[in-house]
Amino acid sequence: MPAKQELHDIAIEAAKASPGVIASGFTLSTAVTVATLLFILLQIAYLIRKWWREETEWGRKIRQWAERHGISKPMELDE
C-alpha cells in the first residue's frame, strides 16, 4: 500500500492536471444551475422573437412576405 505522502503527492498532481473548472470548485449543482438559467434565457428570447414576429407590424409584414415566397410553409412529408 502506498504511503500517505505518496497518495498526497498523487492527489496534488492530479489536481494540477485536471481542468480548471474542477479545481475551482465548479460542482454539479452549480453546473445544473447555470444550465437551467441558460435554458430559461433561451426560452425567453424565443418567446420574445415569436411574439415580435406574430404581433408587431414589421413581424406581420415579414411573415406575409415569407408566405408569398413559400419560405415559412412546412414541407409535406409525403412528397
Secondary structure, 3 states (H helix, E strand, C coil): CCCHHHHHHHHHHHHHHCCHHHHCCCCHHHHHHHHHHHHHHHHHHHHHHHHHHHHCHHHHHHHHHHHHCCCCCCCCCCC
